[in-house]
Amino acid sequence: MKKYTNQGSKDTRSGFGAGMTELGQKNENVVALCADLIGSLKFDDFKKNHPERFFQIGIAEANMIGIAAGLTIGGKIPFTGTFANFSTGRVYDQIRQSVAYSDKNVKICASHAGLTLGEDGATHQILEDIGLMKMLPGMTVINTCDYNQTKAATLALADHHGPAYLRFGRPVVPNFTPADEPFVIGKAIMLNEGTDVTIVATGHLVWEALIAAEALEAKGISAEVINIHTIKPLDDEAILKSVAKTGCIVTAEEHNILGGLGESVARVLALNSPKPQEFVAVNDSFGESGTPEQLMEKYKLNNQAIVEAVERVIKRK
């Protein structure tokens, strides 16, 4: 089993900030728009170094999306930034009409996704944003797992033409992917080869899946772990190739069980090669206030939950 080690825990939103800093230096067409959350989105360096390309819109997220769409007409590449709840649910109509339907080259970048923003509670914890965004025709949907991958995804999006949603988080989490690992939109990454079960995970659950694989190895279960950073377009080939070998699959995500990665994987299996599947996700409910650790345990979004899902799905083979 290949060992991935924590190179020093960091928050994924800082990876976004580092990516924006680099893009500011490399690509003069990149512009940044923020809805009154410069510090939270780590826009500080970009604003300091490129004030003429930074736009503070204030708490007016719908206006921010409209301005971003307009900026693309002049050849700019706008990256918008606010919390995931305000990046999607609050402005869905503007995204649908002005960005997706119009096929504008806007990068919607969303911090504080899922449950792990913690104490801010259910009104700020969006668990349906992946579903909202993946249903929009032409929208690319990316959900990164650590600092390095978030930085790489940010850089990759500047070269990708078309509307895109980049989802990342608030808390400090293990930074374990190689800093020089290529980020290819739509291509899954094999983290650990196995023969008994496939675990496909996204976002903060990728590290939990690796911990689960170690625990399963101690139980004599060989788990294949795949990092699905791009939920749309999904890497169907990687999933089908793995499941053909293992015969069953577990999906793991910090999102509602409805509309997320798990449902996308289930569609691929149903159309091509039906196999037993178990879901590690929030079971059709809102979140609540608490520490990230408390919430991930209560809503069964940790390595232990993945182990239990694997044990269930193997019995169904």
N, C-alpha and C positions, 0 to 999 in steps of 0.2 A: 504494500500500500504506500503510495507516494505521500510524503508528509508535507503539509503546508503549515508554516509557522507564522505566528503573529509577529510582524516586523515592528510593532509598536502601534497601539490602538489610536485611531483618529476618527473624526466624524466625516461622513461622506460629503456633507455640504462643503467642508474645507477642500475636498478634492475638486468640487465644482469651482470654487473660488480660485484654486490654483490653475485650473484649466482656463478660466476666463482671463486670468492675468497673462498667461502665455498667448492666448488668442489675441489679446489686445496688442501684443508686441508683433505678432506674426501676420495678422490679417486686418488691414485697415477698414474693411467692410463690416467687421463685426461691431455691433452696437449692443448696449445693455440697457434694459428697462427694469425698474424696480418699483414695487408698490409699498414703499415706506418700510422696507425691511433690509436695508443695506447690510447691517451687521449680521443678521441672521442668515442671509444668503451669501455672505463673504464676498461682497462686491467692492469692499474697501479699496483694494489695490487698483482694480480696474478704474474706479472713479477717480482716484488720485492721479493715476498716470494718463488717463484719457478722458478728461472732463468733458470734452467736446463730443464724445461718443457715449456718454452716460446720461440717462434721462430718469430723473426721480419723478414718478407720476403721482405718488401719494396713494392714499387708500381709495383707489379708483381702478380696480382691476379690469373691468370691462373696457374702460378707456385705454388702458395699457395694451390690451390685445388689439384694439382697433388701430392704435398708433403703430404697433409693431407690424401689422398687416400692411399699413400704408408705407412704412419704411422699405419694405421689400420691393416696392415698385421702382424705387431708385437704385436698386442693386445692393442694398444693405442686407446684412444677415443679423436679424434681431434675436437676442436671447432675453426672454422675459423671466423675472424671478419673483416668487412669493411662496407662501406655504401651499402645499398640495391641495388643501381644501379650497383655497381661494384661487388657485391656478386652474381648477377644473369645474367643480360644482357651481361656484359663484358666477362663472363667466362662460358656461357651456354654450349658450346661444351665440355669443360672439366668436367662440372658437369654431363652432360648426359653420356659421355663415361666412365669416370674414377670413378664416384661415383654412379650414379643411375643404369646404365646398369651393373656395376660390383658389385652392392649391397654392397657398402662399408659403414662402420659405421661412416660417417662424419656428423658433425653438422654444417651447414652453418648458421651463425648468422649475421643478417643484421640490422644495425642501419640506421637512417635517411630515413625511408621509407615514401612513399606517398608525399603529398603536404606540410606537416607541418615542413619540414626542411626549408621551407620559402625562404629567400632571395637568396639562392644559385641558384634558378631558375630551368628551365625545364631540363637542362642537368644532374642535380643531382636528380631530383624528378622522381623516377620510379613509375609508376602507373599500370604496367603490370606484376610485379614480381610474384604475387600470381598465375596468370594464367600460366606463364612460368613454375613455380615449380610444380603446382598441376598436370600438364599434364605428368610429368615424372613418369613412373611406379615405385611404391614402395616408392615414396617420401612422407614423412609426412610433412604437412604444418601447422605451428602455427603462429597466429597473436595475440599478447597479448594486454591487455587494459590499464594496469597501472604498477607501480613499483613492487608491491607485486606479481602480476601474472607473470610478466616477470622473476622475481627471481625464482618463483616456477617452471615455465616452463623450465628454464635453468637446474635446479636440476633434473627434471623429465627426460630430454633428455639424461642425462648421464646413466640412467638405461634402456633407450629404445634402442633396437638394430635395426639399419638400418639407411639409409640416412634421414636427416631431415632438414627442413628450418625453422628458427625462425626469425620472422619479428617484429621489434619494432621501436621506434621513437626517434627523437631528443628533442622535446620541453618538458617543464615542464607541466604535466597534473595532474588532480586530482587522488590521490591514495586512492581508495575507497573499494577495495576488502579486505577481512580479511587476515591478514598475515599468519594465520594458515589454510587457506582454501586449501583442497587437490587439486592438479592439476592432473587430469586424462586425458591423451591424448585421444582425440576422444569423450569426454563426455561434452556436453553443460551444462551450469549452468543457472538455473532459477533464475532470479533476482527479478521479479515481476509477480505475477499471475494476469491474466485478462481474460475477456470473449468476448470482441468485436473485437480485432485485435491482431495479433502476430507481434512483432518487434524482428527480429533477427539481432544483430549487432556484429561487430568485431573491435578490435583495439580501436583507439581513439573515434570511434563512439558509443561505449558502454555507456560511461558517457553521451553523447548527447542524447542517447535513453532514459536514465533514466530521464533526464530533460524533454524530450518530453512527457514521460508518465505522469509526474506531470501536465504539461500543458493540456494534454488530459483529465486527471481526472477532472480538473476544468471545462472542456467542457462537462462532462458527458460521456466520452468515456473511457472504461476500457481496458487498454493495457497490454498485457502480454509481458514482456521483457526477452529475452534469450541472454546470452553471448556466442557467438560462437568463442571460442578461437582456436579451431582446425578446419581448413577448409578442411583438408584431413588427416585422414578419417573423414567425416562429420557425425554428430550424427543425422542420418535420423529419428530414432525413436522419439527423442525429438521434432523435427520439425513437423512430421506428427501428433503426439499426440496433440500438441498445436493447429495446424491449424484445426484439426477435431473439436476442441472446438470453435475456434473463427471464422472460415470460410474465413479468408483472412490474408495476410501477407505483411509486409514491410521488405526489407533487407537494411542494412546500412553499408557502408564500405568506407574507404579512398583508393579507387582503381578505376581503369577503370571499367565501367559498363560491359565491355566485358571481360570475363575470370575470374571474381572474385567470391566472396561468393554468390552474387545474382544468377549467372548462375548455380552454384552448387545446390542451393536451388530449382531453377526452374526445374532442371532435376529430383530432388527427387519428386516434386509435379507432374510433367508430367507423371512419371512412376507409381505413386501410387494414388494420389488424387488431381487432378487439382483444384486449387483455385485461385482467383484473387491475383495478386502480383504487388507491386510497388517497384521501385529500387531507393535508395539514393546512388549515386555513381557519379564519373566523367564521363560525357557523351562523350566518345570517343575523348578525346583531350589531348594534353600535358598541363603541368602546366605553370607557369610563376613566375617571381620574385615578392615577396611581403611578408608581415608578415604572419605567420600561420593563424591568425585570419582573415585577409583580404582574404586570399585564400580560407579558409573554407567557408566563406560567399559567395564569388563570385561563387565558384563551387558547392554551395548548399550542403554542407556536415556538417550541424549543426542541432541543435534540432528543429529549425523552419522548416527546410526542411523535417525533419521526421514527424512533425505534419501535414504538408501539404500533404505528401505522404499518411499518415493514412487517412486523410479526403477524398482523392481521392479513395483509395482502398475500403473504407467502402461503398462508393456509388456504387461500382461494385459488391457487394455481392448479 
